[in-house]
Amino acid sequence: MTSGQGDSDGCIPNTSKAQDVKIDIEELSRQMKLVQVEKTPLLIHSDEVNASNLPTKESLQMHWTVHIEGGPKRVNHAAVVVGHTIYSFGGYCTDENYSIQRPIDVHILQPGRNDQTACRVLYRFDTKTLAWSKPEVSGSVPGARDGHSAVIIRHKMYIFGGYEEEIGLFSQDVYALDLNTLEWTFVPAAGTPPFFRDFHTATVYLDRYMLIFGGRGDQHGPFHTRSEKYCNVLVYFDCERQEWVRPKTMGAIPVGRRSHSAFMHGGFLYVGFGYNGLTDEHFNDFYRYDPETGEWKALTPFGNGPKPRRRQGCVTLDNRVYFFGGTSPMPTDNSVAEDTDMNEETNLIDHDDMFILDMDPSLKTLCLLKTIEAKLDTSGLPLDLMQEIAWMKMPNKISPMSSG
């Protein structure tokens, strides 16, 4: 997808239909305004200087720019960005038959679920050859689990938490895989770790800290007794010191949740969506956390964003954040409300759509949005702008892609 950055001759055509629509350039410019924030650094460790050299700026003008249907219908999938390509792996769809074992698919976006058992095998996907392999690993291999998190910090992959199927317990352990030697190690961490949990998020800050937020735990610690616990305390893992840190936080702290999304942008942590089983509530809210000041803020992006949902995929690519898939409560009527046999999983609807959140939209992008919103005649626009508008509205299409 074209980035939409760089304001060229993206003018609105002068047609009779366009004359009936007033586009407030001052308002668009206001939405674009960036506010530099003067902050007092909050040191993660009191005995060290502030390690942050990142320029941080508030994205007060962030805007939902694209909503298109037609992608793979998936929930609980995982996605990463390689170059300018998004790879989505696994997940499942509620109405599919998983009694038949088959290879888990990879969906590739250019701008599976395994119900039998959890897995402890490392798989590697080559994004050039589109081929899977199972590299040999050594060391202290973590037990089979799901609902855990994984991040890359320097030359290691760190995993945390999850539910260990073989022993039937929630985890609060940290393991590291050296990507050069493919050796697993158990990381003996100092400090107080986050509560036992799964379906949380882990996000990297300064290529040193792993930020853990949310997830589902149990009132009885590692035991799965269905007495669910949802924590909204943010905890850092310092990979250099191998130490857990609980920073002092303030402001509009999000409600505890699981199966949410979290990402870093411009030196800030953003958290949104998810589900709280205690209140049986899905969310489509949005929060920003400043690691330097410890302050949370509730945000409302411009535009029409996703409905409340959980289990969606989320990746960042430059100044855009891609949300796709996930599941939401099924619209209810009297018949559904009276059906006491409805359970949590059967009363959900899976999504095949994608939303794009532009963290720093250009004036050109905002004008294109107004053109689409007002249904203006675009026949007088340059071909590149006409194509860009078409891409913003065209449904996704799933096409086979071979590795040969």
KAZI-V215594 format. One line per field, one symbol per residue. ss: DSSP state (h for helix, s for strand, l for the rest). Layout:
BEGIN
ss->???
END
This chain:
BEGIN
ss->lllllllllllllllllhhhllllhhhhhhhhllssllllllllllllllllllllssllllssssssllllllsllsssssllsssssllslllllllllllllsssssllllllllsllllsssllllsssllllsslllllssllsssssllsssssllssllllsslllsssssllllsssslllslllllllsllssssslllsssssllsssllllsllllsssllllssssllllsssllllssllllllsllsssssllsssssllssllllsssllsssssllllsssslllsllllllssllsssssllsssssllsssllllhhhhhlllllllllssslllsssssllllhhhhhhhhhhhlllllllllhhhhhhhhhhhlllllllllll
END
